[in-house]
């Protein structure tokens, strides 16, 4: 998937992902990320080619990892 497709997915799910209206898109990059269905249980992880998308505002940010092939949201990290 290309960056524009990934951003459309995120924008269509913006309220579902609880992205504050004050947050604006700041960056997108592709990277290999470690993924595991349940991060709270022990066991192996797998490497996935994903987009790392970041939205931010003056009081925090949200970082979203999205599988680059399927568009599945792999992880959400917030700082507020």
Contact map, one row per residue, 1 for C-alpha under 8 A:
11101100000000000000000000000000000000000000000000000000000000000001111000000000
11111100000000000000000000000000000000000000000000000000000000000001000000000000
11111110000000000000000000010000000000000000000000100000000000000000000000000000
01111111000000000000000000000000000000000000000000000000000000000000000000000000
11111111100000000000000000000000000000000000000000000000000000000000000000000000
11111111110000000000000000000000000000000000000000100000000000000100001000000000
00111111111000000000000000000000000000000000000000000000000000000000000000000000
00011111111100000000000000000000000000000000000000000000000000000000000000000000
00001111111110000000000000000000000000000000000000000000000000000000001000000000
00000111111111000000000000000000000000000000000000000000000000000000000000000000
00000011111111000000000000000000000000000000000000000000000000000000000000000000
00000001111111000000000000000000000000000000000000000000000000000000000000000000
00000000111111111000000000000000000000000000000000000000000000000000000000000000
00000000011111111110000000000000000000000000000000000000000000000000000000000000
00000000000011111111000000000000000000000000000000000000000000000000000000000000
00000000000011111110000000000000000000000000000000000000000000000000000000000000
00000000000011111110000000000000000000000000000000000000000000000000000000000000
00000000000001111111000000000000000000000000000000000000000000000000000000000000
00000000000001111111101000000000000000000000000000000000000001000000000000000000
00000000000000100111111000000000000000000000000000000000000000000000000000000000
00000000000000000011111100000000000000000000000000000000000000000000000000000000
00000000000000000001111100000000000000000000000000000000100000000000000000000000
00000000000000000011111110000000000000000000000000000011100010000000000000000000
00000000000000000000111111000000000000000000000000000011100000000000000000000000
00000000000000000000001111100000000000000000000000001111000000000000000000000000
00000000000000000000000111110000000000000000000000001111000000000000000000000000
00000000000000000000000011111000000000000000000000011110000000000000000000000000
00100000000000000000000001111100000000000000000000111100000000000000000000000000
00000000000000000000000000111110000000000000000000111000000000000000000000000000
00000000000000000000000000011111000000000000000011110000000000000001000000000000
00000000000000000000000000001111100000000000000011110000000000000000000000000000
00000000000000000000000000000111110000000000001111000000000000000000000000000000
00000000000000000000000000000011111000000000001111000000000000000000000000000000
00000000000000000000000000000001111100000000111100000000000000000000000000000000
00000000000000000000000000000000111110000000111100000000000000000000000001000000
00000000000000000000000000000000011111100001110000000000000000000000000000000000
00000000000000000000000000000000001111100000000000000000000000000000000000000000
00000000000000000000000000000000000111111000000000000000000000000000000000000000
00000000000000000000000000000000000111111100000000000000000000000000000000000000
00000000000000000000000000000000000001111100000000000000000000000000000000000000
00000000000000000000000000000000000001111110000000000000000000000000000000000000
00000000000000000000000000000000000000111111000000000000000000000000000000000000
00000000000000000000000000000000000000001111100000000000000000000000000000000000
00000000000000000000000000000000000100000111110000000000000000000000000000000000
00000000000000000000000000000000011100000011111000000000000000000000000000000000
00000000000000000000000000000000011100000001111100000000000000000000000000000000
00000000000000000000000000000001111000000000111110000000000000000000000000000000
00000000000000000000000000000001111000000000011111000000000000000011000000000000
00000000000000000000000000000111100000000000001111100000000000000011100000000000
00000000000000000000000000000111100000000000000111110000000000001111100000000000
00100100000000000000000000011110000000000000000011111000000000011111000000000000
00000000000000000000000000111110000000000000000001111100000000111100000000000000
00000000000000000000000011111000000000000000000000111110000000111100000000000000
00000000000000000000000011110000000000000000000000011111000011110000000000000000
00000000000000000000001111100000000000000000000000001111100011100000000000000000
00000000000000000000001111000000000000000000000000000111111111000000000000000000
00000000000000000000011100000000000000000000000000000011111110000000000000000000
00000000000000000000000000000000000000000000000000000001111100000000000000000000
00000000000000000000000000000000000000000000000000000001111110000000000000000001
00000000000000000000000000000000000000000000000000000001111111000000000000000111
00000000000000000000001000000000000000000000000000000111101111100000000000000111
00000000000000000010000000000000000000000000000000000111000111110000000000011110
00000000000000000000000000000000000000000000000000011110000011111000000000011100
00000000000000000000000000000000000000000000000000111100000001111100000011111000
00000000000000000000000000000000000000000000000001111000000000111110000011110000
00000100000000000000000000000000000000000000000001111000000000011111001111100000
00000000000000000000000000000000000000000000000111100000000000001111111111000000
11000000000000000000000000000100000000000000000111100000000000000111111000000000
10000000000000000000000000000000000000000000000011000000000000000011111000000000
10000000000000000000000000000000000000000000000000000000000000000011111100000000
10000100100000000000000000000000000000000000000000000000000000000111111110000000
00000000000000000000000000000000000000000000000000000000000000000110011111000000
00000000000000000000000000000000000000000000000000000000000000011110001111110000
00000000000000000000000000000000001000000000000000000000000000011110000111110000
00000000000000000000000000000000000000000000000000000000000000011100000011111000
00000000000000000000000000000000000000000000000000000000000001111000000011111100
00000000000000000000000000000000000000000000000000000000000001110000000000111110
00000000000000000000000000000000000000000000000000000000000111100000000000011111
00000000000000000000000000000000000000000000000000000000000111000000000000001111
00000000000000000000000000000000000000000000000000000000001110000000000000000111
